[in-house]
Amino acid sequence: MIDQTASQPASDNWATTTSLSILRQQLLDLFCRLAYREGDFVLSSGQYSSYYINGKEVTLHPQGALAIGRIILSLLPTNTQAVAGLTLGADPIVTAVSVVSAYENRPIPALIVRKEAKGHGTRAYIEGPNLPENASVVVLEDVVTTGGSALKAVERLKAAGYNVHYVISLVDRLQGGAELYASAGLQFQSVFTIEDLQKHFRQLGTSSHS
């Protein structure tokens, strides 16, 4: 059961009037309180880990989604024509960015890249508005480990005729994703690294016991 009161902002205008630096700190707090867990886990990549980050606890949180939308929108290149990501982890992220972009008079459509082609109708891999050929698309991800998920989205988007040069993630686990993107000629940026989360997680634990 999530304690919603622990993460509620003081103002109803929290995500629309707060500075990006404060939003970033509050988003980090949400990640550490809601998404980061320590223990024994097996990741989607098959690797074993002493910690796990359930990004959807934050990306589907109302204040989390608004903060993510504003922060990532500020990181997008000025020529961005759409944001996209591989389902399911990226779905709430691209949606949040697209909705916030409309409020900030910079409307950017969202695309969802399927893991498998749709089994009926157009049998498409990509859901969302049709964009001009060679449209500039930025791929978004919640948590990057080896980088394979976002790279799959990049490949599908390029096959559909779009230009993709950037990948942005909320958290980089520093386990090879950045190197994979660099080898594929992609520019990569993350809002946080695992080191940011672990440092703040320790600080929260210390303060709760002081």
C-alpha positions as CSV (number, residue, x, y, z in Angstrom):
1,M,0.0,0.0,0.0
2,I,1.6,3.3,-1.1
3,D,1.5,6.1,1.4
4,Q,0.3,8.9,-0.9
5,T,0.5,11.6,1.8
6,A,4.3,11.1,2.0
7,S,4.7,12.3,-1.5
8,Q,2.0,14.8,-2.0
9,P,3.1,18.3,-2.9
10,A,2.1,21.4,-1.0
11,S,0.5,23.1,-4.0
12,D,-1.9,21.9,-6.6
13,N,0.3,23.7,-9.2
14,W,3.4,21.7,-8.1
15,A,4.4,20.4,-11.6
16,T,3.4,23.4,-13.6
17,T,5.0,26.2,-11.6
18,T,7.9,24.6,-9.8
19,S,11.4,25.1,-11.2
20,L,13.0,22.2,-13.0
21,S,15.8,21.8,-10.4
22,I,13.2,21.4,-7.6
23,L,11.1,19.0,-9.8
24,R,14.2,16.9,-10.4
25,Q,14.9,16.6,-6.7
26,Q,11.3,15.7,-5.9
27,L,11.3,13.2,-8.7
28,L,14.4,11.6,-7.2
29,D,12.6,11.4,-3.9
30,L,9.7,9.6,-5.5
31,F,12.0,7.1,-7.1
32,C,13.7,6.3,-3.8
33,R,10.5,6.1,-1.8
34,L,8.4,4.2,-4.3
35,A,10.5,2.5,-6.9
36,Y,13.9,1.5,-5.5
37,R,14.2,-1.8,-3.6
38,E,17.2,-3.8,-2.4
39,G,17.3,-7.6,-2.2
40,D,17.9,-10.4,-4.7
41,F,16.3,-9.9,-8.1
42,V,16.5,-11.3,-11.7
43,L,16.2,-8.5,-14.3
44,S,14.5,-8.7,-17.7
45,S,18.0,-9.0,-19.2
46,G,18.5,-12.3,-17.2
47,Q,21.1,-10.7,-15.0
48,Y,21.0,-11.0,-11.2
49,S,21.0,-7.8,-9.1
50,S,21.1,-6.7,-5.5
51,Y,18.5,-4.0,-6.2
52,Y,15.5,-3.4,-8.4
53,I,13.8,-0.3,-9.8
54,N,10.1,-0.6,-10.6
55,G,9.9,2.6,-12.7
56,K,6.2,2.3,-13.2
57,E,5.6,3.1,-9.5
58,V,6.8,6.6,-10.5
59,T,5.8,7.0,-14.2
60,L,2.2,6.1,-13.3
61,H,2.1,8.3,-10.2
62,P,0.3,11.6,-10.9
63,Q,3.0,13.9,-9.7
64,G,5.7,11.6,-11.0
65,A,4.2,11.7,-14.5
66,L,3.9,15.5,-14.6
67,A,7.4,16.0,-13.3
68,I,8.8,13.5,-15.9
69,G,6.9,15.3,-18.7
70,R,8.3,18.7,-17.8
71,I,11.9,17.4,-17.2
72,I,12.2,15.3,-20.3
73,L,10.5,17.9,-22.5
74,S,13.3,20.3,-21.4
75,L,15.9,17.8,-22.6
76,L,14.5,17.2,-26.1
77,P,16.3,18.7,-29.1
78,T,14.5,21.6,-30.6
79,N,13.8,19.7,-33.8
80,T,12.0,16.8,-32.1
81,Q,8.9,15.8,-34.0
82,A,7.8,12.9,-31.8
83,V,8.8,10.8,-28.8
84,A,8.6,7.0,-28.8
85,G,9.5,4.0,-26.7
86,L,9.1,0.3,-26.5
87,T,6.0,-0.9,-24.7
88,L,5.3,-1.3,-21.8
89,G,7.9,0.7,-19.7
90,A,8.0,3.7,-22.0
91,D,4.3,4.0,-22.6
92,P,3.5,6.3,-19.6
93,I,6.7,8.3,-20.2
94,V,6.0,9.2,-23.9
95,T,2.3,10.0,-22.9
96,A,3.4,12.3,-20.1
97,V,5.8,14.2,-22.3
98,S,3.3,14.6,-25.1
99,V,0.5,15.9,-22.8
100,V,2.9,18.3,-21.1
101,S,4.2,19.5,-24.5
102,A,0.7,20.5,-25.4
103,Y,0.3,22.6,-22.3
104,E,3.7,24.3,-23.0
105,N,2.7,25.2,-26.6
106,R,5.2,22.8,-28.0
107,P,2.9,19.8,-29.1
108,I,4.9,16.7,-29.7
109,P,3.1,13.4,-30.6
110,A,3.8,10.1,-28.8
111,L,4.5,6.8,-30.5
112,I,4.4,3.3,-28.9
113,V,6.7,0.6,-30.4
114,R,5.3,-2.9,-30.0
115,K,7.5,-5.8,-29.1
116,E,5.8,-7.9,-31.7
117,A,3.9,-6.8,-34.8
118,K,0.1,-6.5,-34.3
119,G,-1.6,-9.7,-35.2
120,H,-4.5,-8.1,-37.1
121,G,-5.4,-5.0,-39.2
122,T,-2.2,-3.2,-40.4
123,R,0.1,-5.6,-38.5
124,A,2.1,-2.6,-37.5
125,Y,4.9,-2.4,-35.0
126,I,4.4,1.3,-34.3
127,E,1.2,2.8,-32.8
128,G,0.4,6.6,-33.0
129,P,0.1,9.4,-35.5
130,N,1.6,9.0,-39.0
131,L,4.6,11.3,-39.2
132,P,6.4,12.7,-42.3
133,E,9.2,10.5,-43.7
134,N,12.5,11.2,-42.0
135,A,10.8,12.8,-39.0
136,S,13.1,13.3,-36.0
137,V,12.1,11.0,-33.2
138,V,13.6,10.7,-29.7
139,V,13.4,7.3,-27.9
140,L,12.5,7.4,-24.2
141,E,13.1,4.6,-21.6
142,D,12.4,4.3,-17.9
143,V,15.4,2.3,-16.7
144,V,18.4,1.4,-18.9
145,T,20.5,-1.6,-18.1
146,T,22.2,-3.2,-21.1
147,G,20.3,-0.8,-23.5
148,G,18.7,-3.5,-25.6
149,S,15.0,-2.4,-25.2
150,A,15.5,1.1,-26.4
151,L,17.8,0.0,-29.2
152,K,15.1,-2.3,-30.4
153,A,12.7,0.7,-30.5
154,V,15.4,2.7,-32.4
155,E,15.7,-0.1,-35.0
156,R,11.9,-0.4,-35.5
157,L,11.6,3.4,-35.9
158,K,14.4,3.6,-38.4
159,A,12.9,0.8,-40.4
160,A,9.7,2.8,-40.6
161,G,11.6,5.7,-42.1
162,Y,12.2,8.0,-39.1
163,N,15.4,9.6,-38.0
164,V,16.5,8.6,-34.5
165,H,19.7,10.1,-33.0
166,Y,18.8,10.4,-29.3
167,V,17.9,8.1,-26.4
168,I,16.8,9.6,-23.0
169,S,16.1,7.5,-19.9
170,L,15.0,8.3,-16.5
171,V,17.6,6.1,-14.8
172,D,20.9,4.6,-16.1
173,R,22.0,1.6,-14.2
174,L,25.5,2.1,-15.6
175,Q,25.7,-1.5,-16.9
176,G,26.6,-1.0,-20.6
177,G,23.6,0.8,-22.0
178,A,25.5,4.1,-22.7
179,E,28.3,2.2,-24.4
180,L,25.8,0.3,-26.6
181,Y,24.1,3.5,-27.7
182,A,27.5,5.1,-28.5
183,S,28.5,2.1,-30.6
184,A,25.2,2.5,-32.6
185,G,25.9,6.2,-33.2
186,L,23.2,7.4,-30.7
187,Q,23.5,10.3,-28.2
188,F,22.3,9.2,-24.7
189,Q,21.3,11.1,-21.7
190,S,19.7,10.1,-18.4
191,V,17.9,12.1,-15.8
192,F,19.5,10.0,-13.0
193,T,22.1,7.3,-12.6
194,I,21.9,4.4,-10.1
195,E,24.5,6.3,-8.1
196,D,22.1,9.2,-7.6
197,L,19.3,6.9,-6.4
198,Q,21.5,4.9,-4.1
199,K,23.0,8.0,-2.5
200,H,19.6,9.6,-1.9
201,F,18.1,6.3,-0.7
202,R,20.9,6.1,2.0
203,Q,20.2,9.7,3.0
204,L,16.5,8.9,3.4
205,G,17.3,5.9,5.5
206,T,19.6,7.8,7.7
207,S,17.2,10.6,8.2
208,S,14.3,8.3,9.1
209,H,16.4,6.7,11.8
210,S,17.9,9.9,13.2
